[in-house]
Amino acid sequence: MKTAYNPYTIGFGRIPAHYISRDILIEDIIDNISGDEIQGQAYKLTGIRGTGKTVTLTAIERKLCSDDEWIVIGVKPEGNHTMIRSDYVKTLGVSTEVGDKLAAITKGYAFAYQALGKYMWESGEKDITEEVLARLDEALSEKVYQKIWSELTPKERWFLGYIVNKDKMPVSELLELTGQNKSQFSKPRQGLKKKGVIDTSIRGMITIRLPRLKEFVESQTEDL
């Protein structure tokens, strides 16, 4: 049943009413640092903007603050397709088919999950509309992608302009399209991978990690 308030948020750092759970990770960290023999003295949470780092840290902070044995000093600063689909179906009242499409759009990206849920909620529609997608693209651009884009080198941007045309692209196809060789792509490849834009875990294949990145890149290249 639809509640009276929008449970999704595109603000950073706060724990929203609905979010991609990191319970196992959080419990593992808390159990580790609370044990008699501490296995790790420090933890580093990494990831590009909008992947849920701050929400995870905030959840850890709250759990530790509830324990009198801990003193917490200023801890302030993706996701599962099935989980996101189930949440959209339950919270937005959409069909399983629509929920599946919505979850696929987010690519499991925490910020996209919140933004898409927020705009679907506000639209009141039970299917995906162009207006909802336009609002999602605007939010991704303003709050995430412009920052990422500004940190890319000109060569990384140039290659990305070709890569975004497919969710998955063989490296051989990219090199054929660009007229470049493996050596010329090596450094941009590492940069795009390190910045969380592409996944290269499948040998010879490049996969886009971020939702609706093609729309953003095309809007940027049009302005060049």
Secondary structure, DSSP 8 states (H G I E B T S, - for coil): ---SS------SSS--SS----HHHHHHHHHHHHSSS-S-S-------TTSSHHHHHHHHHHHHHTSTT-----------HHHHHHHHHHHH---HHHHHHHHHHHTT-HHHHHHHHHHHHHH--SS--HHHHHHHHHHHIIIIIHHHHHTS-HHHHHHHHHHTTSSEEEHHHHHHHHT--HHHHHHHHHHHHHTTSEE--STTEEEE-STTHHHHHHHHHHT-
